[in-house]
């Protein structure tokens, strides 16, 4: 079991209201979205990508 799974199991022993559960889901989604954005920015920087490059790719015919 991962450390995340263990912590979530501990949390599940707490009885949350529907509103608290909604807030928790929102925070988890934001956390993972932020991680994904940071990783994408890192890849863009490493590969020298830019908005101009993305727009060029979109205009290319396949």
mmCIF file of the C-alpha atoms, coordinates in Angstrom:
data_MODEL
# 
_entry.id   MODEL 
# 
loop_
_atom_site.group_PDB 
_atom_site.id 
_atom_site.type_symbol 
_atom_site.label_atom_id 
_atom_site.label_alt_id 
_atom_site.label_comp_id 
_atom_site.label_asym_id 
_atom_site.label_entity_id 
_atom_site.label_seq_id 
_atom_site.pdbx_PDB_ins_code 
_atom_site.Cartn_x 
_atom_site.Cartn_y 
_atom_site.Cartn_z 
_atom_site.occupancy 
_atom_site.B_iso_or_equiv 
_atom_site.pdbx_formal_charge 
_atom_site.auth_seq_id 
_atom_site.auth_comp_id 
_atom_site.auth_asym_id 
_atom_site.auth_atom_id 
_atom_site.pdbx_PDB_model_num 
ATOM 1  C CA . UNK A 1 1  ? 0.000   0.000  0.000   1.00 0.00 ? 1  UNK A CA 1 
ATOM 2  C CA . UNK A 1 2  ? 1.324   3.470  -0.818  1.00 0.00 ? 2  UNK A CA 1 
ATOM 3  C CA . UNK A 1 3  ? 1.754   6.237  1.728   1.00 0.00 ? 3  UNK A CA 1 
ATOM 4  C CA . UNK A 1 4  ? -1.106  8.104  0.036   1.00 0.00 ? 4  UNK A CA 1 
ATOM 5  C CA . UNK A 1 5  ? -3.423  5.108  0.368   1.00 0.00 ? 5  UNK A CA 1 
ATOM 6  C CA . UNK A 1 6  ? -2.554  4.757  4.054   1.00 0.00 ? 6  UNK A CA 1 
ATOM 7  C CA . UNK A 1 7  ? -3.267  8.428  4.736   1.00 0.00 ? 7  UNK A CA 1 
ATOM 8  C CA . UNK A 1 8  ? -6.548  8.256  2.830   1.00 0.00 ? 8  UNK A CA 1 
ATOM 9  C CA . UNK A 1 9  ? -7.602  5.219  4.852   1.00 0.00 ? 9  UNK A CA 1 
ATOM 10 C CA . UNK A 1 10 ? -6.906  7.163  8.039   1.00 0.00 ? 10 UNK A CA 1 
ATOM 11 C CA . UNK A 1 11 ? -9.017  9.996  6.689   1.00 0.00 ? 11 UNK A CA 1 
ATOM 12 C CA . UNK A 1 12 ? -11.876 7.636  5.845   1.00 0.00 ? 12 UNK A CA 1 
ATOM 13 C CA . UNK A 1 13 ? -12.301 6.904  9.538   1.00 0.00 ? 13 UNK A CA 1 
ATOM 14 C CA . UNK A 1 14 ? -13.439 10.531 9.873   1.00 0.00 ? 14 UNK A CA 1 
ATOM 15 C CA . UNK A 1 15 ? -17.096 11.161 9.129   1.00 0.00 ? 15 UNK A CA 1 
ATOM 16 C CA . UNK A 1 16 ? -17.229 14.191 6.848   1.00 0.00 ? 16 UNK A CA 1 
ATOM 17 C CA . UNK A 1 17 ? -20.262 16.175 5.852   1.00 0.00 ? 17 UNK A CA 1 
ATOM 18 C CA . UNK A 1 18 ? -21.123 16.279 2.163   1.00 0.00 ? 18 UNK A CA 1 
ATOM 19 C CA . UNK A 1 19 ? -19.775 19.841 2.009   1.00 0.00 ? 19 UNK A CA 1 
ATOM 20 C CA . UNK A 1 20 ? -16.489 18.829 3.656   1.00 0.00 ? 20 UNK A CA 1 
ATOM 21 C CA . UNK A 1 21 ? -16.169 15.892 1.273   1.00 0.00 ? 21 UNK A CA 1 
ATOM 22 C CA . UNK A 1 22 ? -16.760 18.215 -1.670  1.00 0.00 ? 22 UNK A CA 1 
ATOM 23 C CA . UNK A 1 23 ? -14.079 20.600 -0.362  1.00 0.00 ? 23 UNK A CA 1 
ATOM 24 C CA . UNK A 1 24 ? -11.628 17.733 0.096   1.00 0.00 ? 24 UNK A CA 1 
ATOM 25 C CA . UNK A 1 25 ? -12.221 16.477 -3.447  1.00 0.00 ? 25 UNK A CA 1 
ATOM 26 C CA . UNK A 1 26 ? -11.676 19.998 -4.765  1.00 0.00 ? 26 UNK A CA 1 
ATOM 27 C CA . UNK A 1 27 ? -8.391  20.320 -2.853  1.00 0.00 ? 27 UNK A CA 1 
ATOM 28 C CA . UNK A 1 28 ? -7.164  16.942 -4.104  1.00 0.00 ? 28 UNK A CA 1 
ATOM 29 C CA . UNK A 1 29 ? -8.079  17.812 -7.678  1.00 0.00 ? 29 UNK A CA 1 
ATOM 30 C CA . UNK A 1 30 ? -6.288  21.166 -7.390  1.00 0.00 ? 30 UNK A CA 1 
ATOM 31 C CA . UNK A 1 31 ? -3.200  19.505 -5.904  1.00 0.00 ? 31 UNK A CA 1 
ATOM 32 C CA . UNK A 1 32 ? -2.894  16.995 -8.761  1.00 0.00 ? 32 UNK A CA 1 
ATOM 33 C CA . UNK A 1 33 ? -3.752  19.597 -11.416 1.00 0.00 ? 33 UNK A CA 1 
ATOM 34 C CA . UNK A 1 34 ? -1.014  21.889 -10.083 1.00 0.00 ? 34 UNK A CA 1 
ATOM 35 C CA . UNK A 1 35 ? 1.482   19.011 -10.173 1.00 0.00 ? 35 UNK A CA 1 
ATOM 36 C CA . UNK A 1 36 ? 0.539   18.221 -13.785 1.00 0.00 ? 36 UNK A CA 1 
ATOM 37 C CA . UNK A 1 37 ? 0.900   21.864 -14.849 1.00 0.00 ? 37 UNK A CA 1 
ATOM 38 C CA . UNK A 1 38 ? 4.330   22.144 -13.204 1.00 0.00 ? 38 UNK A CA 1 
ATOM 39 C CA . UNK A 1 39 ? 5.501   18.970 -14.927 1.00 0.00 ? 39 UNK A CA 1 
ATOM 40 C CA . UNK A 1 40 ? 4.177   20.171 -18.288 1.00 0.00 ? 40 UNK A CA 1 
ATOM 41 C CA . UNK A 1 41 ? 5.938   23.518 -17.839 1.00 0.00 ? 41 UNK A CA 1 
ATOM 42 C CA . UNK A 1 42 ? 9.172   21.669 -17.043 1.00 0.00 ? 42 UNK A CA 1 
ATOM 43 C CA . UNK A 1 43 ? 8.868   19.578 -20.218 1.00 0.00 ? 43 UNK A CA 1 
ATOM 44 C CA . UNK A 1 44 ? 8.060   22.660 -22.315 1.00 0.00 ? 44 UNK A CA 1 
ATOM 45 C CA . UNK A 1 45 ? 11.137  24.418 -20.950 1.00 0.00 ? 45 UNK A CA 1 
ATOM 46 C CA . UNK A 1 46 ? 13.409  21.386 -21.461 1.00 0.00 ? 46 UNK A CA 1 
ATOM 47 C CA . UNK A 1 47 ? 12.238  20.975 -25.056 1.00 0.00 ? 47 UNK A CA 1 
ATOM 48 C CA . UNK A 1 48 ? 12.222  24.703 -25.847 1.00 0.00 ? 48 UNK A CA 1 
ATOM 49 C CA . UNK A 1 49 ? 8.508   24.709 -26.619 1.00 0.00 ? 49 UNK A CA 1 
ATOM 50 C CA . UNK A 1 50 ? 6.393   27.854 -26.748 1.00 0.00 ? 50 UNK A CA 1 
ATOM 51 C CA . UNK A 1 51 ? 2.887   28.975 -27.596 1.00 0.00 ? 51 UNK A CA 1 
ATOM 52 C CA . UNK A 1 52 ? 4.140   29.833 -31.096 1.00 0.00 ? 52 UNK A CA 1 
ATOM 53 C CA . UNK A 1 53 ? 5.377   26.256 -31.602 1.00 0.00 ? 53 UNK A CA 1 
ATOM 54 C CA . UNK A 1 54 ? 2.030   24.873 -30.437 1.00 0.00 ? 54 UNK A CA 1 
ATOM 55 C CA . UNK A 1 55 ? 0.160   27.134 -32.848 1.00 0.00 ? 55 UNK A CA 1 
ATOM 56 C CA . UNK A 1 56 ? 2.451   26.036 -35.698 1.00 0.00 ? 56 UNK A CA 1 
ATOM 57 C CA . UNK A 1 57 ? 1.742   22.395 -34.904 1.00 0.00 ? 57 UNK A CA 1 
ATOM 58 C CA . UNK A 1 58 ? -1.991  23.071 -34.897 1.00 0.00 ? 58 UNK A CA 1 
ATOM 59 C CA . UNK A 1 59 ? -1.793  24.675 -38.343 1.00 0.00 ? 59 UNK A CA 1 
ATOM 60 C CA . UNK A 1 60 ? 0.192   21.803 -39.862 1.00 0.00 ? 60 UNK A CA 1 
ATOM 61 C CA . UNK A 1 61 ? -1.688  19.443 -42.117 1.00 0.00 ? 61 UNK A CA 1 
ATOM 62 C CA . UNK A 1 62 ? -1.441  15.779 -41.254 1.00 0.00 ? 62 UNK A CA 1 
# 
